[in-house]
């Protein structure tokens, strides 16, 4: 539940992925990000926190996915970053599958705060640590998740769910991995079956 640090970090993630391909070492990447202020943030503590968050997410991507993140089209990059977020945070992955995808498949394309709150409360029954989260943190988590969804273009400004338009090369790069990798995207069931054949 530590995703309150920020949004999708699109441009920053592409820069850090490129640095990783130059160095091949995540520790060296973190050192260079701090040393050269690559993220262009005002304080060292913010730079460390954002860099750590981005590296955690990017480490979930396979080498071929990281290469496409560096060289792909902007929308492909955003989808890969969404996939990385879902792989890193089980809570978000579950929300993507159980709420967003389910609403998309049942043609209820609107997504609102109540949908998030109902999901959070249901999860809190099974994960008591969620009950310890303050109302302010709960609100911040919801805001950041919706921001990430908008930045990935999976949710429009009016909180309408957008169908994911996965390119053939993105499908090819993700392909071979788990069914759940594709199920975090709002796509039709028939399309999902095609993707995982």
N, C-alpha and C positions, 0 to 999 in steps of 0.2 A: 504493500500500500504506500510505497514511497514515491509514487509518480506525481507528487505535488510540485516537483522541481520545475516543471514547465510543460511545453507542448510537444509537438512532434520533433522539433529541432532538425528541420529538413536540411538547410544549408550547412549547419554545423556538423551534422552527421556525415554528409558527403565529404566534407573536409577531413574529418577524423578517419573515415574509411580509407581515403586516399593516403593519408599519413601512415595508416597501418600497412598498406601495401608497399610503401617505401621502406618501412622499418621492420615489419614482420614481428613486432613486439609491442604488446599493449602498454607495458610499463614505459617504454621509450616514447610511445605516443603521448601518454599522460604528461611525461616530463617536457616534451616539446610544446605541447599545448600551453602548459604553464609558463615556460620560458619565453615563448614568443607571443603570448596572449592571443592565440589564434582565434579564440571565441569572441574576442573584442568585448569583454565584460569589465566592469570597473574594479571589482574587488577580486583578490586571489581566492577567497573562500567561495565566491559564486562560481568562478572558473573551475575550481576543483569539483564542486558539487555537480555542475552541468556536465563536465567532462566524464566524471564517474558514471553518471546516469546514462550518457550516450554510449560509453564503452560497454556497460552492462548489456544494453540493448543490442549493440552491434555484434557482440560476441555470440549471440544466438543465431546469427546468419552464417550460412555455409559460404565457403570461398567464392563459389560461382554467383551466389546472391550478392555478396559484397562487391564483386566486379560489376554486376549490373547496377548496383546502387551508385557506383562511381560514374558509369558511362551511360546509364539509361535515361530515358525521357523523364521529365519531371513527375508525371503521374505514376510511372513505374517505380520511381524512387519513393514516392509517398506511400504506395502500397507495400513496398518492402519494409519501410520504416514502421508501418502499421503492423505488419506481420511480426517484426522484431519486438514491438511493444507487447503484442499478444503472447509471444513465446516467453517473454521475460516476466510478465505479470499474469498469473493464472486468473486473477479476479477479472481483468479486462478481457482475457480470452473467453472466459465463461459468459461475460456480458455480451460479447460479440456474437457468440453462438446461441445463447439462450434467449437473448432479448432482440438484438438487432436483426440477426438472420431470421429468427422466428417471426418477427413482425413483418419483415420483408416477404417471406414466403406466404404469409396469410394476407398479403396485400394491405396491411396496416402500416403505411409508410411514414407515419408521424412518430416522432420520438420525443418524449418530454421528461421533465424532472421526476414526475410521478413514476415513470417506467424505471428510472434509475433507483429511486427510493424503494420501490417494491422489491427490486432485485437485491439491493443492499440488505434490506430487512430480512429477506428470505435466506441470504447467505449468513447473516448474523445468527440465525437459529442453529446453524451447523458449525460456525466458527466464532466462538465466544469472544475472541480478541477483537472482533469488529464492534462489539457492544461497548468497548472502552474508547472508541473514537469519539472525539467531541463533536458537537453539532457544527462548529466552525470548520473543523477538518473535513467532516462529511461533505459540507458544502463546497469546500475547496477541491476535494477529489472529484466531485461531480462536474464542477466547472472545467477542470483540467481535462477530464475525459472527453467532454463535449468539444472542447477546443481541439484536442488531438483528432477527433473524428472529423471536425470541419476542415482542419489542415490537411487531412488525408483525402478530402473530398468524398468521404463516405456519408456525410450528413451535410445538407445544405444549410445556409444561414437561417432558414425558417424551421430548422430541425426536421426536415423531410429526409428520409433515408434515400441515398442515391445508389443505384445499381453499380456494382464494381465492373469496370471495363478492363478485364485482364488481357493483356496483349499475349500473342503466342509465345514470344520469347520469355516473358515473365512466367507464364505457365510452365514452359520448358525448364526454366531455372528452378522454380519451386517444385516441379514435378518429381516424383520419386520419394518425396518426404511424406509426412503423415497426412491423412485425410483431414485432420483438424487444421492443417495449414490453409487449406482452401475454404474450410467452413467458417473461417473468421471474416470472410468477405460476403457481402450481400449479393448472392448470385442465385439464379433459379436452380431448383433441385436437378433438373435434367442437365443443366450446364455443369453442375458440380460432379454429376456421375461421369460426364464426358472428361472432365479434368483429371479425375483419379483413375481412369481406365488403365 
